[in-house]
Amino acid sequence: MLKNYFKTALRNLLKNKVISLINLFGLSVGMTATVFIFLWVQNEITFNSYQPGKNNIYCINNAIHVSKTEAWVWETSPMPLTDAMAKGIPEVERVSMIKVNKGGGLTFGVNNILFGEKTSAWVDKSWFSMFHYNFVQGNAVAFAKEPFSVILTEEKAKKYFGDAMAVGQVIKVDTVNYTVTGVIKDNPLNSSFQFDILMQLDGYLANPQAKKNADRWGNYNFITFLQLRPGSSKTATEAKINAILDKNRKNNNDVASLQALPGLHFEEGFQSSSLPHGNKKTTYIFGLLGLLLLVTACINYVNLTTARASLRAKEVSVRKIIGAEKAHLFFQFIAESIVISVCCLIVSLVLVQLLLPVFNTITEKNFRLPLTSAAMWQILLMTLLAATVLNGIYPALLLSSFKPLNVFRGKSVLKMRDGSLRKGLVVFQFVLSIVLIVGTTVIYRQMHYIQTTNPGYNIAQIASVHIPFNAYNKLKDNDRDAFLSSFKNELQKLPGITQVTAGGDEIVNIGSYSSGNADWDGRDTTFNPSVATLSVDEGFANMFGLKLKSGRWFTTTKADYKNFIINETAEEAFNMHKPVIGQRFTFGGDTGQIVGIIKDFHFKSLHEKIGPMVLMNNQGTDNYYFVKIEAGNIPKVLSGMAGVWSKFVPADPFTYDFLDDSFDNLYKADVKTSKLIFIFSLIAIVISALGLFGLAAFTAEQRTKEIGIRKVLGATVQQITVLLSKDFLILVGVAIVIASPLAGWAMTKWLQDFAYRISLSAWIFIAAGGVALLIALLSVGVQAIKTALANPVRALRAE
């Protein structure tokens, strides 16, 4: 019986080649998009799920209350807290710490070759007891025994040592030799710990100064994890952790909380984070979008199948007369759905494999599709099951319900409610398409607004070079000043460089903040504002084109070293006595005066509102150098800069960043979202057009006799085309009415993530509706004109 079902299904699919190809194309594209979306969503929602004991592992977050109304949330904790918890909290079974190498990372020397690595960290001996890694060489025991040991991922081991055995090899970190004691498999995509090099924390603490700093309760330098014993209370543990902090810190204003490992990826609100984080709202939206794309693709199959229903009415009737029961016919049509779904899935697998590199480029992930992956088969089987159910149930019920006598008597085999349902499905398709068109337009305009809005500075052709602290930290003050000054002067001598300036951070994304360090005459003692800080030299404003509202910029005189410049927002927030210029100002222990007020500029992304800022004149102590390069000379200038670097910083590889790239990095997630929305919008539009084509075919077939009579009575092609098209335009109009407020609400929510954003203009919704109407006219027009040009004699003769 089953063999007969599938044999008949294949025969019917081959018989109606055009309809089968349309079904195959639409459903394959929809399933391909769905597989890609589900692949990404599944990765996001399963972060750290592979870790044993994940539900009992927590990360300690600390909310530092810098004022009555503001708290900074840090993912780091003081190192002494780890031992105190292990000894004083019975609920804690195990604790572990990681110290991430931020900024430019560390320099590793292998066989006299220097490598700059940004994905390295120090971990304590218990790290591999708490977290699972797959060792391919060596083991965690050897790592724990040797303080100066390092573990590499397979990728880094191959980079450093090729096919040779990595364990036992020596890597120089700064001036210290570390021995490779293990090689682990590359980190899973859904891991929060994307570190390729893990070093023993005892090696870091062997430095007396590092150990002294780490032992202070006021230094938050380590991300701390703890594993609770089964059945232990999270709330009770949090209370005991806070009691430890209160005991060991004077005037403690820190409130610790525990974040479960599975939810760590979606944790928000950190001042900064060294771990990758995702957006839960975006993830769920894309999950819903994937399901809707699959549904709208399946709608096409339903519409095209029911559009051909009348042609199969006699087949069904004959089967019933010779003894076929309704259940037999139902499973016959379900078999057809399974065949088309499996064929589409096979095509989708080919498309997914071909398009995977493009998808990886857009998402900046390295997804793979091994057929042995259980997760991959879950996604594929879930997609196949959903497609089969959505494709098969309604058409099977409809086609198996025909009454043989009605068919042979010439009565209509289809009921009005069937047509209404199909029209409703097309409305649904176009609602989704219009929402996506509006979303794509709004996201594009917001991204264009970001790219074209004047941030208040100029970063074109400017490269950034960061000198590592270890290159000058052992020098005395005068020698350090001379070292940095000489480095700057050597850069200025290079041909093709028009200007060199120094600063404490890249202007596009300043990460230095302070609270409670500012004081001025008349300040309310309870007012301790959180301010961004930036140290600059005398040429900084000229390099970046910063504008002063009043006062002056810094000079090179020593009398100016302890003076300050504030931005317009700070002037307003501080509520200082007028005139502000010349007033006493104390910051970070230095007392001087305010010599200038600079116009506001965006020192963070447009997601954040401009806050108060203090600029300091720290001559000779800045370790970021910014180089303005003449157009067309970039390769030559970079080669010259590398020569200067090797002269002053021979122990580290030369690295640089262009500030244009740093600026673009602020909006990477937004750009990825916009690209994905654009692609899926195109897919939804194509699928919707096919669905409308199917409904047009059904309507034209249903009204064949009517059209033939109208043509005989003198109706023109134009009149018949309008007659067949107007109902579909009404459907699109209904979709526009439903989709416009829905899209407006969704995009208003999305824009709320930006402190500076575009407004939602009416033309966006009008344009989206116009595009939808144009698509409808093109889709329906082809079928309508074809029907209008048909010979009416054939239609009437058939009747």
C-alpha positions in Angstrom: 0.0 0.0 0.0 2.7 2.5 1.0 4.6 1.6 -2.2 1.5 2.4 -4.3 1.0 5.7 -2.4 4.5 7.0 -3.2 4.4 5.6 -6.8 1.2 7.4 -7.5 2.5 10.5 -5.8 5.6 10.5 -8.1 3.5 10.0 -11.2 1.2 13.0 -10.3 4.2 15.2 -9.6 5.9 14.3 -12.9 2.6 14.8 -14.8 2.2 18.4 -13.6 5.8 19.5 -14.2 5.3 23.3 -14.1 3.3 23.2 -10.8 5.7 20.7 -9.3 8.7 22.9 -10.3 7.0 26.0 -8.8 6.3 24.1 -5.6 9.9 22.7 -5.5 11.4 26.1 -6.0 9.3 28.0 -3.5 9.5 25.4 -0.8 13.2 24.7 -1.3 14.0 28.4 -1.0 11.8 28.7 2.1 13.3 25.6 3.7 16.8 26.8 3.0 16.2 30.2 4.6 14.6 28.4 7.6 17.5 26.0 8.0 19.9 28.9 8.1 17.8 30.9 10.6 17.3 27.9 12.8 21.0 27.0 12.6 21.9 30.5 14.0 19.1 30.6 16.5 19.9 27.1 17.8 23.5 28.2 18.3 22.5 31.3 20.2 20.0 29.6 22.6 22.3 26.7 23.4 25.3 28.7 24.6 27.3 26.7 27.1 24.7 23.9 27.1 27.4 21.3 26.4 29.0 21.9 29.8 28.4 19.2 32.4 26.8 20.6 35.5 25.9 23.8 33.7 22.8 24.4 35.8 24.8 24.6 39.0 27.6 26.8 37.6 27.3 30.6 38.1 29.2 33.7 37.2 29.5 36.4 39.9 28.3 39.8 38.7 28.9 43.0 40.8 26.7 46.1 40.7 28.9 49.0 41.9 26.6 51.8 43.1 28.6 54.9 42.1 25.7 57.2 43.2 22.2 57.0 44.5 20.7 56.7 41.0 23.5 54.9 39.1 25.2 51.5 39.3 28.0 50.1 37.2 27.6 46.4 36.5 30.9 44.5 36.2 31.5 40.8 35.3 34.7 40.9 37.3 35.4 40.3 41.0 38.3 40.7 43.4 40.6 37.7 43.6 40.5 37.3 47.5 36.8 36.6 47.2 37.6 33.2 45.6 39.4 31.8 48.6 36.9 33.3 51.0 34.0 31.6 49.2 35.8 28.2 49.1 36.5 28.3 52.8 33.4 30.1 54.1 30.4 29.0 52.1 29.5 25.3 52.4 27.2 25.5 49.4 30.1 26.2 47.1 31.6 23.0 45.7 34.2 24.5 43.4 35.4 27.9 42.4 37.5 29.0 39.4 38.8 32.3 37.9 39.8 33.6 34.5 41.7 36.8 33.7 41.2 37.9 30.1 44.0 39.7 28.4 42.2 42.8 27.1 43.3 45.6 24.7 45.9 44.4 22.3 46.3 41.1 24.0 49.7 39.4 24.5 52.8 38.8 22.4 53.9 35.2 22.0 57.4 34.2 20.7 57.7 30.9 19.0 61.1 30.0 17.4 62.1 33.7 17.3 58.9 34.7 15.5 56.5 37.1 17.3 52.7 36.6 17.3 50.2 39.1 18.6 47.2 37.3 20.0 44.0 38.8 21.2 42.2 35.6 22.4 44.3 34.6 25.4 43.6 34.4 29.1 45.0 33.2 32.4 43.0 30.5 34.2 43.5 28.9 37.6 44.3 25.2 38.2 40.6 24.3 38.8 39.4 25.7 35.5 39.5 22.3 33.7 37.7 20.7 36.6 34.8 23.0 36.3 34.6 23.3 32.5 34.8 20.6 29.9 37.4 20.6 27.1 38.4 17.9 24.7 42.1 17.2 24.9 43.8 15.9 21.8 47.3 16.2 23.3 48.4 16.4 27.0 46.0 16.8 29.9 44.7 19.1 32.6 46.8 17.4 35.3 50.1 18.4 33.7 48.7 21.9 33.2 47.9 22.2 37.0 51.3 20.9 38.1 53.4 23.4 36.1 52.9 27.2 36.9 54.4 28.3 33.6 52.3 26.1 31.4 50.0 26.9 28.4 47.3 25.1 26.6 46.5 25.8 22.9 43.6 25.0 20.6 44.3 22.8 17.6 44.2 25.9 15.4 46.9 27.7 17.3 49.0 24.6 17.8 49.0 24.1 14.0 49.8 27.8 13.5 52.8 27.7 15.8 54.2 24.2 15.3 52.6 22.8 12.1 52.1 19.0 12.2 54.8 18.6 14.9 53.8 17.5 18.5 53.0 20.7 20.4 53.2 19.3 23.9 56.6 20.0 25.3 57.3 22.9 23.0 58.3 26.3 24.5 56.5 29.6 24.0 57.9 32.9 25.2 55.4 35.2 26.9 57.1 38.6 27.3 60.5 37.4 28.8 59.1 34.2 30.5 59.2 30.7 28.9 56.0 28.7 29.0 55.7 25.0 28.2 52.8 23.6 26.2 51.2 21.0 28.4 48.1 20.4 26.3 46.2 20.9 23.0 42.4 21.0 23.0 39.9 20.9 20.2 38.8 24.3 18.9 36.2 26.0 21.0 32.5 25.3 20.0 30.7 28.1 18.4 28.2 28.1 21.3 30.9 28.6 24.0 31.3 31.8 26.0 35.0 31.1 26.3 36.4 31.8 22.9 40.1 31.7 24.0 42.7 30.0 21.9 45.5 30.3 24.5 45.0 29.4 28.2 47.9 30.1 30.6 48.3 29.0 34.2 47.3 31.8 36.5 50.1 31.0 39.0 52.5 32.1 36.3 50.9 35.5 36.1 50.9 35.8 39.9 54.6 34.9 40.1 55.2 38.6 39.3 55.3 40.2 42.8 53.6 43.4 41.6 50.8 41.5 39.9 50.3 39.4 43.0 50.1 42.5 45.2 47.5 44.2 43.0 45.5 41.0 42.7 45.3 40.5 46.4 43.5 43.8 47.0 39.8 43.7 47.7 39.3 46.9 45.7 40.7 45.5 42.4 38.1 43.8 40.2 40.3 41.9 37.7 39.0 38.4 37.5 35.8 36.8 36.1 34.9 34.4 38.9 32.7 31.2 38.6 31.4 29.0 41.3 29.7 25.6 41.2 27.1 25.0 43.8 26.4 21.6 45.4 23.2 20.0 44.2 20.2 21.4 46.0 21.9 24.5 47.3 20.1 27.8 47.3 21.3 30.5 44.9 19.7 33.2 47.0 21.3 32.1 50.2 24.7 31.9 48.5 24.3 35.4 47.2 23.6 36.7 50.7 26.7 35.0 52.0 28.9 36.4 49.2 27.6 39.9 50.0 28.4 39.3 53.7 32.0 38.5 52.8 32.3 41.7 50.7 30.8 43.8 53.5 33.3 42.3 56.0 36.4 42.9 53.8 35.6 46.2 52.2 35.1 49.5 54.0 32.0 51.5 53.0 31.2 48.6 50.6 28.7 49.7 47.9 29.0 46.5 45.9 26.0 44.1 45.5 27.0 40.7 44.1 24.6 38.5 42.2 24.8 35.1 40.5 24.2 34.6 36.8 23.6 31.0 35.8 25.9 29.7 33.1 23.2 28.9 30.5 21.9 32.5 30.6 25.3 34.2 30.6 25.3 34.7 26.8 22.2 36.9 27.0 23.3 38.9 30.1 23.0 42.7 29.4 23.9 45.9 31.2 27.7 45.4 31.7 29.9 48.4 31.5 32.1 46.3 29.4 32.6 42.6 28.8 35.4 40.3 27.7 32.9 37.5 26.8 30.7 37.3 23.7 27.1 38.3 24.3 24.0 38.0 22.2 20.6 39.7 22.1 17.8 37.6 23.3 15.1 39.7 21.6 16.8 39.6 18.3 17.3 35.8 18.6 13.6 35.2 19.3 12.6 37.5 16.5 14.7 35.6 14.0 13.3 32.3 15.3 9.8 33.6 14.7 10.9 34.9 11.2 12.3 31.4 10.3 9.0 29.8 11.2 6.9 32.4 9.3 9.1 32.0 6.2 8.5 28.2 6.3 4.8 28.8 6.8 4.6 31.2 3.9 6.5 28.8 1.6 4.1 26.0 2.5 1.1 28.3 1.8 2.3 28.3 -1.8 2.0 24.5 -1.9 -1.5 24.6 -0.4 -2.6 27.3 -2.9 -1.2 25.6 -6.0 -2.5 22.2 -4.9 -6.0 23.4 -4.3 -5.9 25.5 -7.5 -5.5 22.2 -9.4 -8.1 20.5 -7.3 -10.9 20.6 -9.9 -8.6 18.8 -12.4 -8.2 15.9 -9.9 -11.8 15.7 -8.9 -12.6 12.9 -11.4 -9.5 11.0 -10.4 -10.7 11.1 -6.7 -14.2 10.2 -7.7 -13.2 7.2 -9.7 -11.0 6.0 -6.8 -13.9 6.3 -4.4 -16.3 4.5 -6.8 -13.9 1.5 -7.1 -13.7 1.2 -3.3 -11.1 3.7 -2.0 -12.0 5.0 1.4 -11.5 8.6 2.5 -8.5 7.5 4.7 -6.8 5.9 1.7 -7.2 9.1 -0.3 -6.0 11.2 2.6 -2.8 9.2 3.0 -2.4 9.3 -0.8 -2.2 13.1 -0.8 -0.1 13.1 2.4 2.4 10.9 0.5 2.5 13.5 -2.2 3.3 16.1 0.4 6.1 13.9 1.9 7.6 13.3 -1.6 7.7 17.0 -2.4 9.0 17.9 1.1 11.8 15.4 0.9 12.7 16.5 -2.6 12.8 20.1 -1.3 14.8 19.1 1.7 17.4 17.5 -0.6 17.6 20.6 -2.8 17.8 22.7 0.4 20.8 20.7 1.7 22.6 21.4 -1.6 21.7 25.1 -1.4 22.7 25.3 2.3 26.1 23.7 1.5 26.7 26.1 -1.4 25.6 29.2 0.4 27.2 28.4 3.8 30.4 30.4 3.1 28.2 33.5 2.4 26.1 32.9 5.5 29.3 32.5 7.6 30.7 35.8 6.2 27.5 37.7 7.1 27.1 36.2 10.6 30.9 36.1 11.2 30.6 32.6 12.5 32.1 29.4 11.3 29.1 27.1 11.0 29.7 23.6 9.7 27.1 21.1 8.4 28.4 17.6 9.4 25.8 15.0 8.6 26.9 13.2 11.8 25.8 16.2 14.0 22.7 15.4 16.1 21.9 19.1 16.3 22.0 19.4 12.5 19.6 16.5 12.0 17.3 17.9 14.6 17.0 21.1 12.6 16.6 19.2 9.3 14.0 16.8 10.6 12.1 19.6 12.4 12.0 21.5 9.2 10.9 18.5 7.2 8.1 17.6 9.7 6.8 21.1 9.8 6.8 21.3 6.0 5.0 18.0 5.6 2.3 18.8 8.1 1.8 22.3 6.8 1.8 21.1 3.2 -0.2 18.0 3.6 -3.1 18.3 6.1 -5.4 20.8 4.5 -4.9 19.7 0.8 -5.4 16.1 1.8 -8.6 16.8 3.7 -9.9 18.9 0.9 -9.1 16.6 -2.0 -10.2 13.4 -0.2 -13.6 15.0 0.6 -15.0 15.2 -2.9 -18.3 13.5 -3.5 -18.3 11.4 -6.7 -21.9 12.0 -7.8 -21.5 15.8 -7.5 -18.4 15.6 -9.7 -20.0 13.6 -12.5 -23.2 15.8 -12.3 -20.9 18.8 -13.0 -21.5 20.5 -9.6 -18.8 22.6 -8.0 -16.4 20.5 -6.0 -15.0 23.3 -4.0 -16.8 25.3 -1.3 -16.7 29.1 -0.8 -14.9 28.8 2.6 -12.0 27.1 0.8 -11.5 30.1 -1.4 -11.8 32.4 1.6 -9.1 30.5 3.5 -6.8 30.7 0.5 -7.3 34.4 0.2 -6.6 34.7 3.9 -3.3 32.8 3.5 -2.2 35.2 0.7 -3.1 38.2 3.0 -0.9 36.6 5.6 2.0 36.2 3.1 1.8 39.9 2.1 1.5 41.1 5.7 4.8 39.4 6.4 6.3 40.8 3.2 5.2 44.3 3.9 6.5 44.2 7.5 9.8 43.0 6.2 9.9 45.7 3.5 9.2 48.3 6.1 11.8 46.8 8.5 14.5 46.7 5.7 13.8 50.3 4.8 13.9 51.6 8.4 17.1 49.6 9.2 18.8 50.8 6.1 17.9 54.4 6.8 19.0 54.1 10.4 22.4 52.6 9.3 22.7 55.4 6.7 21.9 57.9 9.4 24.7 56.5 11.5 27.2 56.5 8.6 26.3 60.1 7.5 25.7 61.8 10.9 28.6 64.0 11.8 30.0 62.4 15.0 31.8 65.7 15.8 35.2 64.5 14.7 37.1 63.5 11.5 38.7 60.1 11.4 39.4 59.7 7.6 42.9 58.3 6.8 43.8 58.1 10.5 45.6 55.0 11.8 45.9 54.1 15.5 48.9 52.4 17.1 48.9 51.2 20.7 52.2 50.9 22.5 52.0 48.1 25.1 52.5 49.1 28.7 55.4 46.6 29.1 57.4 48.5 26.6 58.0 51.5 29.0 56.6 50.5 32.4 60.1 49.9 33.9 61.4 53.4 32.8 61.6 56.3 35.2 59.3 59.3 34.6 61.8 61.4 32.6 63.0 58.4 30.6 59.4 57.3 29.9 58.6 60.8 28.6 61.6 60.8 26.4 60.8 57.4 25.1 57.3 58.3 24.1 58.3 61.7 22.7 61.0 60.1 20.6 58.6 57.5 19.2 56.2 60.3 18.2 58.9 62.4 16.6 60.2 59.4 14.6 56.7 58.9 13.2 56.4 62.5 12.2 59.6 62.3 10.2 58.1 59.6 7.9 57.1 60.9 4.4 53.4 60.6 3.7 52.4 61.4 7.3 50.8 64.8 7.8 50.3 64.7 11.5 50.8 62.6 14.6 49.0 63.1 17.9 48.7 61.1 21.2 45.8 60.1 23.4 44.6 57.7 26.0 42.1 55.9 23.9 40.5 55.7 20.4 38.1 58.6 20.1 35.4 56.4 18.5 34.8 54.3 21.5 36.1 55.6 24.8 35.9 53.1 27.6 37.4 55.0 30.5 34.9 56.2 33.1 35.2 57.6 36.5 32.8 58.5 39.3 33.4 60.5 42.5 36.7 61.9 41.3 35.5 65.3 40.2 35.1 68.4 42.4 34.5 72.1 41.8 33.4 75.1 43.7 29.8 74.9 44.8 29.4 71.1 44.0 26.7 69.3 46.0 28.7 66.8 48.0 26.0 64.1 47.3 26.4 64.6 43.5 29.1 62.2 42.1 28.5 62.1 38.4 29.8 59.3 36.2 32.0 60.9 33.5 34.0 59.6 30.5 37.7 60.5 30.7 40.2 61.0 27.9 43.8 62.2 28.1 45.1 64.1 25.0 48.0 66.1 23.8 48.2 69.6 22.3 47.6 68.4 18.7 44.6 66.2 19.4 41.9 68.7 18.6 43.5 69.8 15.4 44.0 66.2 14.2 40.3 65.2 14.7 38.7 68.5 14.0 37.2 69.0 17.4 35.5 72.3 18.0 35.6 74.5 21.1 32.5 76.2 22.3 34.5 78.6 24.5 38.0 78.9 26.0 41.1 77.3 24.5 42.8 74.0 23.9 45.8 72.7 25.9 49.3 74.0 25.3 52.7 72.3 25.8 53.6 74.4 28.9 53.9 72.6 32.2 51.6 75.1 33.9 48.8 73.6 31.6 49.4 70.0 32.5 46.9 69.9 35.4 44.2 71.9 33.6 41.0 70.4 32.1 38.5 70.7 29.3 34.9 69.5 29.6 32.2 69.0 27.0 28.9 70.8 26.7 27.0 68.0 28.4 29.3 68.1 31.4 28.9 71.9 31.6 25.2 71.5 31.9 25.3 68.5 34.2 27.8 70.0 36.6 25.7 73.1 37.0 28.8 75.2 37.7 28.8 78.9 38.4 29.3 81.2 35.5 31.7 81.8 33.9 32.9 78.2 33.8 36.2 79.0 32.1 38.8 79.7 34.7 37.0 77.9 37.6 38.8 75.5 39.9 38.4 71.9 39.0 39.8 68.8 40.7 39.9 65.4 39.1 41.8 62.3 39.9 43.8 64.0 42.6 45.0 66.9 40.3 43.7 70.4 40.9 43.7 72.9 38.1 41.2 75.0 36.2 38.8 74.5 33.3 40.4 76.2 30.3 37.9 75.2 27.7 34.5 73.8 26.8 34.4 71.5 23.8 31.4 70.9 21.7 29.8 67.5 22.2 30.9 64.7 20.0 29.9 61.0 19.9 32.6 59.2 21.9 30.4 56.0 22.0 28.0 54.5 19.5 24.7 56.2 18.6 23.0 53.6 20.8 24.1 55.7 23.8 23.4 59.3 24.6 26.3 61.6 24.9 27.3 61.9 28.6 29.6 64.2 30.6 33.3 64.1 29.6 36.5 65.4 31.1 39.6 65.8 28.9 43.0 65.9 30.7 46.4 67.2 29.5 48.6 64.3 30.4 51.7 65.1 28.3 54.0 62.2 27.5 51.9 59.5 29.2 49.5 58.5 26.5 50.1 55.2 24.8 47.8 55.6 21.7 49.4 57.3 18.8 47.2 58.5 15.9 48.8 59.0 12.4 47.2 61.0 9.6 48.2 59.5 6.3 48.1 61.1 2.9 45.8 59.4 0.4 47.6 56.9 -1.8 50.6 56.4 0.5 49.1 53.9 2.9 51.3 50.8 2.1 54.5 52.9 2.1 53.7 54.7 5.3 52.7 51.5 7.1 56.0 50.0 6.1 57.8 53.0 7.5 55.8 52.8 10.7 56.7 49.2 11.1 60.4 50.2 10.9 59.9 52.8 13.7 58.0 50.3 15.8 60.8 47.6 15.5 63.3 50.2 16.7 61.3 51.2 19.8 59.2 48.1 20.6 61.3 45.1 19.2 59.7 42.6 21.6 56.2 43.0 20.1 54.8 42.6 16.6 53.7 45.8 14.8 49.9 46.1 14.8 47.6 49.0 13.9 43.9 49.8 13.3 42.3 52.4 11.1 39.7 54.4 13.0 37.2 54.0 10.2 37.3 50.3 10.9 37.0 50.8 14.6 34.0 53.0 14.0 32.3 50.3 11.8 32.9 47.7 14.6 30.5 49.7 16.8 27.7 48.7 14.5 28.7 45.2 13.4 25.7 43.6 15.1 23.3 46.1 13.5 24.9 45.7 10.1 24.6 41.9 10.3 20.9 42.2 11.3 20.2 44.6 8.4 21.8 42.2 5.9 19.9 39.2 7.2 16.6 41.1 7.2 17.2 42.3 3.6 18.0 38.8 2.4 15.0 37.2 4.1 12.7 40.1 2.9 13.7 39.2 -0.7 12.9 35.6 0.0 9.5 36.4 1.5 8.6 38.6 -1.4 9.5 35.9 -4.0 7.5 33.3 -2.1 4.5 35.7 -1.7 4.6 36.4 -5.4 4.5 32.7 -6.2 1.6 32.3 -3.7 -0.4 35.0 -5.5 0.4 33.4 -8.8 -1.1 30.2 -7.5 -4.3 31.9 -6.3 -4.6 33.7 -9.6 -4.3 30.4 -11.4 -7.0 28.9 -9.2 -9.4 31.8 -9.8 -8.8 31.9 -13.5 -9.5 28.1 -13.7 -12.6 28.5 -11.6 -14.0 31.3 -13.8 -13.1 29.8 -17.2 -16.7 29.6 -18.4 -17.5 33.1 -17.2 -14.5 34.5 -19.0 -15.4 32.6 -22.2 -18.9 34.0 -22.2 -17.7 37.6 -21.5 -15.3 37.4 -24.4 -18.0 36.1 -26.7 -20.2 39.0 -25.6 -17.4 41.5 -26.5 -15.3 42.0 -23.4 -11.8 43.2 -24.1 -8.5 41.8 -22.8 -8.1 44.9 -20.7 -11.5 44.5 -19.1 -11.0 40.8 -18.3 -7.5 41.5 -16.9 -9.0 44.2 -14.6 -11.8 41.8 -13.6 -9.3 39.1 -12.6 -6.9 41.4 -10.9 -9.1 43.7 -8.7 -9.8 41.0 -6.1 -6.1 40.4 -5.6 -5.4 44.1 -5.2 -8.1 44.2 -2.5 -6.2 41.4 -0.7 -3.0 43.3 -0.9 -4.8 46.4 0.3 -6.1 44.5 3.3 -2.5 43.3 4.0 -1.3 46.9 3.9 -3.9 47.9 6.4 -2.9 45.1 8.8 0.9 45.3 8.2 1.4 49.1 8.5 0.6 49.4 12.3 2.3 46.1 13.0 5.5 47.2 11.2 5.3 50.6 12.8 5.1 49.1 16.3 7.9 46.7 15.6 10.3 49.3 14.2 9.5 51.8 17.0 10.6 49.1 19.4 13.8 48.5 17.4 14.7 52.2 17.1 14.4 52.6 20.9 17.8 50.9 21.2 19.3 54.0 19.6 19.7 57.2 21.6 19.9 59.0 18.3 17.6 57.8 15.6 15.5 58.6 12.5 11.8 59.3 12.7 9.2 56.9 11.1 7.8 58.8 8.1 4.5 58.0 6.4 6.3 57.6 3.1 8.0 54.5 4.3 4.7 52.7 4.8 3.3 54.1 1.5 6.4 52.9 -0.4 6.2 49.5 1.2 2.5 49.2 0.2 3.4 50.4 -3.3 6.1 47.7 -3.7 3.6 45.1 -2.5 1.0 46.3 -5.0 3.5 46.3 -7.8 4.5 42.7 -7.0 0.9 41.7 -6.9 0.2 43.3 -10.3 3.2 41.6 -11.9 2.3 38.2 -10.3 -1.4 38.3 -11.2 -1.0 40.2 -14.4 0.8 37.4 -16.2 -1.9 34.9 -15.3 -4.7 37.3 -16.0 -3.4 38.3 -19.5 -2.8 34.7 -20.4 -6.4 33.8 -19.4 -7.8 36.9 -21.2 -6.0 35.9 -24.4 -7.2 32.3 -24.3 -9.6 31.1 -27.0 -13.2 31.3 -25.5 -14.4 28.5 -27.8 -12.3 25.9 -26.0 -13.6 26.9 -22.6 -17.3 26.8 -23.7 -16.7 23.5 -25.6 -15.3 21.9 -22.5 -18.4 23.0 -20.6 
